[in-house]
């Protein structure tokens, strides 16, 4: 940018900037007005197929609420994946659990949810992999599904 050589030229720069800014704002306003004219369809909040975040919002919210006591390392609403960090129950610090939840569909269905868990126990100062009971994973899935259905029922009214 060249600097003005006279005082009169220097005084015109702020005026030119404000004119350019007004034209830009006016153009954006005109573009936004041109998009209007039609009413937007109202979304059915209680529908089983909610796609605003890529996966079923009831399953998503229910999973986040169910795992809220655990630290999260990943929460991808477009891909439907929630991964927690290791969590050790304060009453049992020698054991820790990590959970991965995948929401596989946009519909509120039992087969749209997959839960996987890893468990480690502390032995000799090191963490060693330990089996997770299948009933634990099933119970977690049931809790999430029940909470998702309750959220949907609440939205319906």
VODREN-459099 format. One record per residue: residue number from 1; residue in three letters; y, z, x of N, C-alpha, C in turn. Coordinates in nm, 3 decimals. Each point is the difference from the previous one (the first is absolute). Layout:
<volos>
+-----+------+---------+---------+---------+---------+---------+---------+---------+---------+---------+
:  nr : rest :  nnorth :     nup :   neast : canorth :    caup :  caeast :  cnorth :     cup :   ceast :
+-----+------+---------+---------+---------+---------+---------+---------+---------+---------+---------+
: NUM :  ALA :       Y :       Z :       X :       Y :       Z :       X :       Y :       Z :       X :
...
+-----+------+---------+---------+---------+---------+---------+---------+---------+---------+---------+
</volos>
This chain:
<volos>
+-----+------+---------+---------+---------+---------+---------+---------+---------+---------+---------+
:  nr : rest :  nnorth :     nup :   neast : canorth :    caup :  caeast :  cnorth :     cup :   ceast :
+-----+------+---------+---------+---------+---------+---------+---------+---------+---------+---------+
:   1 :  UNK :  -0.118 :   0.000 :   0.085 :   0.118 :   0.000 :  -0.085 :   0.123 :   0.000 :   0.088 :
:   2 :  UNK :   0.092 :  -0.089 :  -0.026 :   0.124 :  -0.010 :   0.076 :   0.101 :   0.101 :  -0.054 :
:   3 :  UNK :   0.073 :   0.059 :   0.090 :   0.101 :   0.096 :  -0.042 :   0.129 :  -0.072 :  -0.032 :
:   4 :  UNK :   0.073 :   0.044 :  -0.103 :   0.125 :  -0.066 :  -0.036 :   0.105 :   0.020 :   0.109 :
:   5 :  UNK :   0.082 :  -0.101 :   0.018 :   0.101 :   0.007 :   0.106 :   0.134 :   0.048 :  -0.051 :
:   6 :  UNK :   0.023 :  -0.001 :  -0.130 :   0.127 :   0.046 :  -0.053 :  -0.023 :   0.112 :  -0.100 :
:   7 :  UNK :   0.107 :   0.075 :  -0.023 :  -0.008 :   0.111 :  -0.096 :  -0.025 :  -0.053 :  -0.142 :
:   8 :  UNK :   0.056 :  -0.114 :  -0.037 :  -0.018 :  -0.057 :  -0.133 :  -0.146 :  -0.041 :  -0.019 :
:   9 :  UNK :  -0.061 :  -0.059 :   0.104 :  -0.140 :  -0.041 :  -0.011 :  -0.090 :   0.123 :  -0.012 :
:  10 :  UNK :   0.032 :   0.108 :   0.070 :  -0.079 :   0.122 :  -0.005 :   0.006 :   0.064 :  -0.138 :
:  11 :  UNK :   0.112 :  -0.011 :  -0.069 :   0.012 :   0.059 :  -0.132 :  -0.079 :  -0.078 :  -0.104 :
:  12 :  UNK :  -0.033 :  -0.127 :   0.025 :  -0.075 :  -0.080 :  -0.096 :  -0.150 :   0.030 :   0.005 :
:  13 :  UNK :  -0.052 :   0.057 :   0.106 :  -0.144 :   0.025 :   0.014 :  -0.050 :   0.097 :  -0.106 :
:  14 :  UNK :   0.061 :   0.119 :  -0.022 :  -0.051 :   0.088 :  -0.105 :   0.004 :  -0.065 :  -0.138 :
:  15 :  UNK :   0.103 :  -0.079 :  -0.026 :   0.009 :  -0.067 :  -0.129 :  -0.113 :  -0.101 :  -0.016 :
:  16 :  UNK :  -0.030 :  -0.074 :   0.105 :  -0.109 :  -0.099 :  -0.006 :  -0.134 :   0.071 :  -0.021 :
:  17 :  UNK :  -0.018 :   0.113 :   0.066 :  -0.124 :   0.076 :  -0.017 :  -0.016 :   0.050 :  -0.144 :
:  18 :  UNK :   0.109 :   0.051 :  -0.058 :  -0.011 :   0.051 :  -0.136 :  -0.026 :  -0.113 :  -0.100 :
:  19 :  UNK :   0.056 :  -0.119 :   0.025 :  -0.025 :  -0.115 :  -0.086 :  -0.147 :  -0.041 :   0.010 :
:  20 :  UNK :  -0.051 :  -0.003 :   0.123 :  -0.141 :  -0.038 :   0.020 :  -0.092 :   0.103 :  -0.066 :
:  21 :  UNK :   0.034 :   0.128 :   0.013 :  -0.082 :   0.106 :  -0.061 :   0.003 :  -0.014 :  -0.152 :
:  22 :  UNK :   0.115 :  -0.026 :  -0.058 :   0.011 :  -0.015 :  -0.145 :  -0.080 :  -0.122 :  -0.048 :
:  23 :  UNK :   0.003 :  -0.109 :   0.077 :  -0.076 :  -0.119 :  -0.038 :  -0.150 :   0.029 :   0.004 :
:  24 :  UNK :  -0.043 :   0.075 :   0.102 :  -0.142 :   0.033 :   0.013 :  -0.045 :   0.089 :  -0.116 :
:  25 :  UNK :   0.078 :   0.105 :  -0.028 :  -0.035 :   0.090 :  -0.110 :   0.004 :  -0.074 :  -0.133 :
:  26 :  UNK :   0.100 :  -0.082 :  -0.020 :   0.010 :  -0.078 :  -0.124 :  -0.117 :  -0.095 :  -0.017 :
:  27 :  UNK :  -0.040 :  -0.065 :   0.110 :  -0.114 :  -0.091 :  -0.005 :  -0.128 :   0.072 :  -0.035 :
:  28 :  UNK :  -0.020 :   0.119 :   0.057 :  -0.119 :   0.078 :  -0.032 :   0.002 :   0.042 :  -0.146 :
:  29 :  UNK :   0.116 :   0.041 :  -0.048 :   0.012 :   0.039 :  -0.140 :  -0.031 :  -0.116 :  -0.093 :
:  30 :  UNK :   0.049 :  -0.119 :   0.035 :  -0.026 :  -0.118 :  -0.080 :  -0.149 :  -0.033 :   0.000 :
:  31 :  UNK :  -0.063 :   0.014 :   0.115 :  -0.144 :  -0.028 :   0.009 :  -0.079 :   0.098 :  -0.086 :
:  32 :  UNK :   0.040 :   0.126 :   0.000 :  -0.070 :   0.099 :  -0.080 :   0.022 :  -0.023 :  -0.150 :
:  33 :  UNK :   0.120 :  -0.041 :  -0.038 :   0.028 :  -0.028 :  -0.140 :  -0.084 :  -0.118 :  -0.047 :
:  34 :  UNK :  -0.017 :  -0.099 :   0.087 :  -0.076 :  -0.118 :  -0.038 :  -0.147 :   0.033 :  -0.027 :
:  35 :  UNK :  -0.050 :   0.108 :   0.058 :  -0.140 :   0.038 :  -0.021 :  -0.021 :   0.067 :  -0.135 :
:  36 :  UNK :   0.107 :   0.048 :  -0.061 :  -0.013 :   0.075 :  -0.125 :  -0.016 :  -0.091 :  -0.119 :
:  37 :  UNK :   0.021 :   0.056 :  -0.116 :  -0.005 :  -0.080 :  -0.121 :  -0.128 :   0.021 :  -0.079 :
:  38 :  UNK :  -0.107 :   0.034 :   0.066 :  -0.126 :   0.024 :  -0.070 :  -0.033 :   0.147 :   0.010 :
:  39 :  UNK :  -0.056 :   0.051 :  -0.106 :  -0.044 :   0.139 :   0.005 :  -0.126 :   0.009 :   0.082 :
:  40 :  UNK :  -0.011 :   0.105 :   0.077 :  -0.121 :   0.022 :   0.077 :  -0.105 :   0.061 :  -0.090 :
:  41 :  UNK :  -0.125 :  -0.040 :   0.016 :  -0.105 :   0.059 :  -0.083 :  -0.020 :   0.146 :   0.039 :
:  42 :  UNK :  -0.024 :   0.083 :  -0.098 :  -0.025 :   0.142 :   0.024 :  -0.145 :   0.018 :   0.043 :
:  43 :  UNK :  -0.019 :   0.075 :   0.107 :  -0.135 :   0.025 :   0.051 :  -0.067 :   0.108 :  -0.083 :
:  44 :  UNK :  -0.130 :  -0.016 :  -0.022 :  -0.079 :   0.102 :  -0.066 :  -0.047 :   0.097 :   0.107 :
:  45 :  UNK :   0.068 :   0.114 :   0.012 :  -0.027 :   0.096 :   0.105 :  -0.141 :   0.053 :  -0.007 :
:  46 :  UNK :  -0.057 :   0.005 :  -0.117 :  -0.132 :   0.059 :  -0.017 :  -0.113 :  -0.102 :   0.012 :
:  47 :  UNK :   0.031 :  -0.122 :   0.038 :  -0.106 :  -0.100 :   0.012 :  -0.096 :   0.036 :   0.111 :
:  48 :  UNK :  -0.123 :  -0.039 :  -0.015 :  -0.100 :   0.028 :   0.103 :   0.022 :  -0.089 :   0.121 :
:  49 :  UNK :   0.061 :  -0.113 :  -0.017 :   0.021 :  -0.094 :   0.108 :   0.147 :   0.005 :   0.042 :
:  50 :  UNK :   0.032 :   0.081 :   0.099 :   0.137 :   0.016 :   0.047 :   0.006 :  -0.055 :   0.141 :
:  51 :  UNK :   0.081 :  -0.104 :   0.022 :  -0.004 :  -0.072 :   0.125 :   0.128 :   0.011 :   0.083 :
:  52 :  UNK :   0.092 :   0.087 :  -0.034 :   0.126 :   0.008 :   0.074 :  -0.021 :   0.039 :   0.145 :
:  53 :  UNK :  -0.105 :   0.074 :   0.032 :  -0.024 :   0.043 :   0.138 :  -0.123 :  -0.066 :   0.061 :
:  54 :  UNK :  -0.063 :  -0.093 :  -0.070 :  -0.115 :  -0.070 :   0.054 :  -0.133 :   0.056 :  -0.045 :
:  55 :  UNK :  -0.002 :   0.126 :  -0.039 :  -0.123 :   0.063 :  -0.049 :   0.034 :   0.079 :  -0.126 :
:  56 :  UNK :  -0.101 :   0.056 :  -0.063 :   0.024 :   0.078 :  -0.121 :   0.085 :   0.123 :   0.034 :
:  57 :  UNK :   0.114 :   0.012 :  -0.066 :   0.093 :   0.109 :   0.033 :  -0.055 :   0.138 :  -0.037 :
:  58 :  UNK :  -0.083 :   0.007 :  -0.103 :  -0.057 :   0.129 :  -0.038 :  -0.099 :   0.050 :   0.105 :
:  59 :  UNK :  -0.084 :  -0.090 :   0.049 :  -0.091 :   0.038 :   0.108 :   0.077 :   0.036 :   0.126 :
:  60 :  UNK :   0.105 :  -0.074 :   0.028 :   0.081 :   0.026 :   0.119 :   0.065 :   0.138 :  -0.008 :
:  61 :  UNK :   0.067 :   0.027 :  -0.112 :   0.067 :   0.130 :  -0.016 :  -0.100 :   0.114 :  -0.002 :
:  62 :  UNK :  -0.113 :  -0.020 :  -0.068 :  -0.102 :   0.106 :  -0.007 :  -0.057 :   0.030 :   0.138 :
:  63 :  UNK :  -0.019 :  -0.102 :   0.080 :  -0.051 :   0.021 :   0.136 :   0.100 :   0.077 :   0.084 :
:  64 :  UNK :   0.128 :  -0.040 :  -0.006 :   0.102 :   0.070 :   0.077 :   0.011 :   0.147 :  -0.043 :
:  65 :  UNK :  -0.006 :   0.025 :  -0.130 :   0.007 :   0.138 :  -0.049 :  -0.123 :   0.080 :   0.043 :
:  66 :  UNK :  -0.117 :  -0.061 :  -0.008 :  -0.123 :   0.070 :   0.035 :  -0.003 :   0.035 :   0.149 :
:  67 :  UNK :   0.049 :  -0.089 :   0.083 :  -0.003 :   0.022 :   0.146 :   0.131 :   0.057 :   0.054 :
:  68 :  UNK :   0.086 :   0.050 :  -0.086 :   0.133 :   0.044 :   0.043 :  -0.003 :   0.116 :   0.099 :
:  69 :  UNK :  -0.108 :   0.075 :   0.005 :  -0.009 :   0.111 :   0.094 :  -0.039 :  -0.045 :   0.141 :
:  70 :  UNK :  -0.040 :  -0.125 :   0.015 :  -0.043 :  -0.054 :   0.129 :   0.112 :  -0.086 :   0.059 :
:  71 :  UNK :   0.016 :   0.001 :   0.133 :   0.100 :  -0.089 :   0.060 :  -0.047 :  -0.145 :  -0.006 :
:  72 :  UNK :   0.091 :  -0.092 :  -0.033 :  -0.034 :  -0.141 :  -0.010 :   0.032 :  -0.072 :   0.130 :
:  73 :  UNK :  -0.087 :  -0.092 :   0.041 :   0.030 :  -0.085 :   0.115 :   0.033 :  -0.141 :  -0.044 :
:  74 :  UNK :  -0.050 :  -0.040 :  -0.119 :   0.028 :  -0.135 :  -0.050 :  -0.001 :   0.004 :  -0.152 :
:  75 :  UNK :   0.099 :  -0.069 :  -0.059 :   0.005 :  -0.017 :  -0.145 :   0.055 :  -0.139 :  -0.027 :
:  76 :  UNK :  -0.089 :  -0.095 :  -0.026 :   0.036 :  -0.139 :  -0.020 :  -0.021 :  -0.035 :  -0.147 :
:  77 :  UNK :   0.107 :   0.001 :  -0.078 :  -0.013 :  -0.025 :  -0.144 :  -0.033 :  -0.145 :  -0.030 :
:  78 :  UNK :   0.036 :  -0.092 :   0.086 :  -0.034 :  -0.140 :  -0.023 :  -0.149 :  -0.025 :   0.021 :
:  79 :  UNK :  -0.055 :   0.063 :   0.102 :  -0.143 :  -0.016 :   0.028 :  -0.087 :   0.102 :  -0.068 :
:  80 :  UNK :   0.061 :   0.107 :  -0.051 :  -0.075 :   0.102 :  -0.072 :  -0.079 :   0.093 :   0.088 :
:  81 :  UNK :   0.050 :   0.029 :   0.120 :  -0.073 :   0.086 :   0.093 :   0.082 :   0.125 :   0.031 :
:  82 :  UNK :  -0.065 :   0.114 :  -0.011 :   0.061 :   0.128 :   0.038 :  -0.094 :   0.066 :   0.099 :
:  83 :  UNK :   0.052 :   0.035 :   0.117 :  -0.079 :   0.065 :   0.104 :   0.069 :   0.131 :   0.036 :
:  84 :  UNK :  -0.077 :   0.108 :   0.000 :   0.055 :   0.129 :   0.039 :  -0.029 :   0.025 :   0.147 :
:  85 :  UNK :   0.072 :   0.094 :   0.055 :  -0.029 :   0.048 :   0.133 :  -0.104 :   0.111 :  -0.013 :
:  86 :  UNK :  -0.047 :   0.051 :   0.110 :  -0.096 :   0.109 :  -0.006 :   0.063 :   0.122 :  -0.065 :
:  87 :  UNK :  -0.074 :   0.062 :  -0.088 :   0.047 :   0.121 :  -0.070 :  -0.103 :   0.110 :   0.021 :
:  88 :  UNK :   0.047 :   0.114 :   0.049 :  -0.086 :   0.118 :   0.015 :   0.046 :   0.105 :  -0.100 :
:  89 :  UNK :  -0.092 :   0.046 :  -0.082 :   0.029 :   0.105 :  -0.096 :   0.032 :   0.128 :   0.078 :
:  90 :  UNK :   0.113 :   0.066 :  -0.029 :   0.036 :   0.121 :   0.074 :  -0.108 :   0.109 :  -0.006 :
:  91 :  UNK :  -0.079 :   0.003 :  -0.106 :  -0.105 :   0.101 :  -0.009 :  -0.124 :  -0.038 :   0.081 :
:  92 :  UNK :  -0.008 :  -0.126 :   0.045 :  -0.113 :  -0.046 :   0.081 :   0.052 :  -0.094 :   0.109 :
:  93 :  UNK :   0.069 :   0.052 :   0.103 :   0.063 :  -0.087 :   0.100 :  -0.099 :  -0.072 :   0.092 :
:  94 :  UNK :  -0.127 :   0.034 :  -0.004 :  -0.100 :  -0.065 :   0.084 :  -0.056 :  -0.127 :  -0.061 :
:  95 :  UNK :   0.057 :  -0.046 :  -0.110 :  -0.046 :  -0.120 :  -0.068 :   0.123 :  -0.079 :  -0.045 :
:  96 :  UNK :  -0.007 :  -0.131 :   0.014 :   0.112 :  -0.083 :  -0.046 :  -0.053 :  -0.125 :  -0.068 :
:  97 :  UNK :   0.085 :  -0.056 :  -0.089 :  -0.040 :  -0.114 :  -0.082 :   0.110 :  -0.104 :   0.003 :
:  98 :  UNK :  -0.042 :  -0.125 :  -0.005 :   0.092 :  -0.114 :  -0.008 :  -0.048 :  -0.088 :  -0.114 :
:  99 :  UNK :   0.093 :  -0.049 :  -0.084 :  -0.037 :  -0.076 :  -0.119 :   0.070 :  -0.135 :   0.000 :
: 100 :  UNK :  -0.074 :  -0.103 :  -0.041 :   0.056 :  -0.133 :  -0.021 :  -0.032 :  -0.042 :  -0.143 :
: 101 :  UNK :   0.105 :  -0.037 :  -0.074 :  -0.017 :  -0.045 :  -0.138 :   0.048 :  -0.145 :  -0.008 :
: 102 :  UNK :  -0.084 :  -0.085 :  -0.058 :   0.035 :  -0.140 :  -0.022 :   0.001 :  -0.026 :  -0.150 :
: 103 :  UNK :   0.110 :  -0.055 :  -0.047 :   0.011 :  -0.041 :  -0.140 :  -0.021 :  -0.151 :   0.000 :
: 104 :  UNK :  -0.106 :  -0.044 :  -0.066 :  -0.048 :  -0.136 :   0.015 :   0.044 :  -0.096 :  -0.110 :
: 105 :  UNK :   0.065 :   0.051 :  -0.104 :   0.032 :  -0.086 :  -0.114 :   0.131 :   0.044 :  -0.063 :
: 106 :  UNK :   0.052 :  -0.084 :  -0.086 :   0.122 :   0.033 :  -0.072 :  -0.029 :   0.068 :  -0.133 :
: 107 :  UNK :  -0.125 :   0.007 :  -0.037 :  -0.039 :   0.064 :  -0.126 :  -0.043 :   0.144 :   0.025 :
: 108 :  UNK :   0.019 :   0.083 :  -0.101 :  -0.043 :   0.139 :   0.007 :  -0.147 :   0.005 :  -0.039 :
: 109 :  UNK :  -0.085 :  -0.011 :   0.102 :  -0.145 :   0.001 :  -0.020 :  -0.064 :   0.085 :   0.110 :
: 110 :  UNK :  -0.117 :   0.054 :  -0.029 :  -0.069 :   0.084 :   0.097 :  -0.039 :  -0.078 :   0.125 :
: 111 :  UNK :  -0.037 :  -0.127 :  -0.016 :  -0.041 :  -0.077 :   0.117 :   0.118 :  -0.058 :   0.077 :
: 112 :  UNK :   0.121 :   0.033 :  -0.040 :   0.119 :  -0.044 :   0.073 :   0.040 :   0.100 :   0.107 :
: 113 :  UNK :  -0.079 :   0.104 :   0.019 :   0.033 :   0.108 :   0.092 :  -0.115 :   0.022 :   0.097 :
: 114 :  UNK :   0.031 :   0.007 :   0.129 :  -0.102 :   0.031 :   0.099 :   0.055 :   0.109 :   0.092 :
: 115 :  UNK :  -0.076 :   0.107 :   0.014 :   0.039 :   0.113 :   0.084 :  -0.100 :   0.013 :   0.114 :
: 116 :  UNK :   0.051 :   0.017 :   0.120 :  -0.084 :   0.026 :   0.116 :   0.056 :   0.123 :   0.071 :
: 117 :  UNK :  -0.088 :   0.083 :   0.050 :   0.044 :   0.123 :   0.068 :  -0.075 :   0.015 :   0.132 :
: 118 :  UNK :   0.068 :   0.056 :   0.097 :  -0.061 :   0.036 :   0.128 :   0.020 :   0.149 :   0.019 :
: 119 :  UNK :  -0.099 :   0.061 :   0.062 :   0.006 :   0.145 :   0.021 :  -0.038 :   0.029 :   0.144 :
: 120 :  UNK :   0.070 :   0.094 :   0.060 :  -0.031 :   0.045 :   0.136 :  -0.003 :   0.152 :   0.003 :
: 121 :  UNK :  -0.087 :   0.053 :   0.085 :  -0.006 :   0.144 :   0.022 :   0.024 :   0.025 :   0.149 :
: 122 :  UNK :   0.056 :   0.116 :   0.026 :   0.031 :   0.034 :   0.138 :  -0.119 :   0.071 :   0.064 :
: 123 :  UNK :  -0.047 :  -0.057 :   0.111 :  -0.112 :   0.059 :   0.073 :   0.034 :   0.001 :   0.148 :
: 124 :  UNK :   0.004 :   0.118 :   0.058 :   0.030 :   0.012 :   0.143 :   0.136 :  -0.055 :   0.038 :
: 125 :  UNK :   0.098 :   0.012 :  -0.087 :   0.136 :  -0.046 :   0.029 :   0.023 :  -0.148 :  -0.027 :
: 126 :  UNK :  -0.101 :  -0.072 :  -0.044 :   0.015 :  -0.143 :  -0.031 :  -0.034 :  -0.026 :  -0.146 :
: 127 :  UNK :   0.061 :  -0.103 :  -0.055 :  -0.029 :  -0.039 :  -0.137 :  -0.120 :  -0.094 :   0.000 :
: 128 :  UNK :  -0.098 :   0.032 :  -0.084 :  -0.123 :  -0.078 :  -0.009 :  -0.016 :  -0.049 :  -0.144 :
: 129 :  UNK :  -0.037 :  -0.128 :  -0.014 :  -0.019 :  -0.058 :  -0.133 :  -0.110 :   0.073 :  -0.075 :
: 130 :  UNK :   0.024 :   0.023 :  -0.128 :  -0.097 :   0.068 :  -0.086 :  -0.012 :  -0.079 :  -0.129 :
: 131 :  UNK :  -0.114 :   0.009 :  -0.067 :  -0.017 :  -0.077 :  -0.124 :   0.087 :   0.056 :  -0.113 :
: 132 :  UNK :   0.039 :  -0.091 :  -0.088 :   0.074 :   0.036 :  -0.121 :  -0.097 :  -0.015 :  -0.116 :
: 133 :  UNK :  -0.006 :   0.099 :  -0.083 :  -0.089 :  -0.008 :  -0.115 :   0.051 :  -0.106 :  -0.098 :
: 134 :  UNK :  -0.091 :  -0.079 :  -0.051 :   0.036 :  -0.105 :  -0.096 :   0.067 :   0.059 :  -0.124 :
: 135 :  UNK :  -0.041 :   0.120 :  -0.037 :   0.060 :   0.065 :  -0.117 :   0.149 :   0.029 :   0.022 :
: 136 :  UNK :   0.039 :   0.023 :   0.124 :   0.141 :   0.027 :   0.030 :   0.084 :  -0.124 :  -0.027 :
: 137 :  UNK :  -0.047 :  -0.116 :   0.046 :   0.072 :  -0.125 :  -0.022 :   0.003 :  -0.033 :  -0.149 :
: 138 :  UNK :  -0.111 :   0.018 :  -0.067 :  -0.008 :  -0.027 :  -0.144 :   0.095 :   0.091 :  -0.078 :
: 139 :  UNK :   0.007 :   0.125 :   0.038 :   0.089 :   0.096 :  -0.066 :   0.147 :  -0.042 :   0.019 :
: 140 :  UNK :   0.034 :  -0.044 :   0.120 :   0.137 :  -0.045 :   0.027 :   0.034 :  -0.124 :  -0.083 :
: 141 :  UNK :  -0.093 :  -0.093 :  -0.010 :   0.022 :  -0.118 :  -0.086 :   0.020 :   0.041 :  -0.146 :
: 142 :  UNK :  -0.082 :   0.094 :  -0.047 :   0.013 :   0.046 :  -0.139 :   0.136 :   0.066 :  -0.025 :
: 143 :  UNK :   0.046 :   0.078 :   0.095 :   0.130 :   0.067 :  -0.015 :   0.112 :  -0.103 :  -0.009 :
: 144 :  UNK :  -0.004 :  -0.101 :   0.088 :   0.104 :  -0.105 :   0.000 :  -0.004 :  -0.079 :  -0.131 :
: 145 :  UNK :  -0.119 :  -0.040 :  -0.044 :  -0.011 :  -0.077 :  -0.124 :   0.046 :   0.080 :  -0.121 :
: 146 :  UNK :  -0.035 :   0.127 :  -0.007 :   0.042 :   0.085 :  -0.112 :   0.152 :   0.014 :  -0.001 :
: 147 :  UNK :   0.058 :   0.022 :   0.119 :   0.145 :   0.014 :   0.008 :   0.069 :  -0.131 :  -0.037 :
: 148 :  UNK :  -0.056 :  -0.115 :   0.039 :   0.058 :  -0.130 :  -0.035 :  -0.003 :  -0.022 :  -0.150 :
: 149 :  UNK :  -0.111 :   0.036 :  -0.062 :  -0.009 :  -0.014 :  -0.147 :   0.099 :   0.092 :  -0.070 :
: 150 :  UNK :   0.018 :   0.121 :   0.052 :   0.097 :   0.093 :  -0.057 :   0.141 :  -0.054 :   0.014 :
: 151 :  UNK :   0.033 :  -0.059 :   0.114 :   0.133 :  -0.059 :   0.020 :   0.023 :  -0.113 :  -0.099 :
: 152 :  UNK :  -0.100 :  -0.082 :  -0.021 :   0.013 :  -0.112 :  -0.094 :   0.017 :   0.054 :  -0.142 :
: 153 :  UNK :  -0.079 :   0.099 :  -0.036 :   0.010 :   0.060 :  -0.133 :   0.138 :   0.060 :  -0.023 :
: 154 :  UNK :   0.056 :   0.063 :   0.101 :   0.134 :   0.059 :  -0.009 :   0.106 :  -0.108 :  -0.020 :
: 155 :  UNK :  -0.015 :  -0.114 :   0.070 :   0.096 :  -0.109 :  -0.014 :  -0.005 :  -0.066 :  -0.138 :
: 156 :  UNK :  -0.120 :  -0.004 :  -0.058 :  -0.014 :  -0.059 :  -0.132 :   0.074 :   0.085 :  -0.104 :
: 157 :  UNK :  -0.004 :   0.128 :   0.020 :   0.079 :   0.087 :  -0.086 :  -0.079 :   0.084 :  -0.086 :
+-----+------+---------+---------+---------+---------+---------+---------+---------+---------+---------+
</volos>
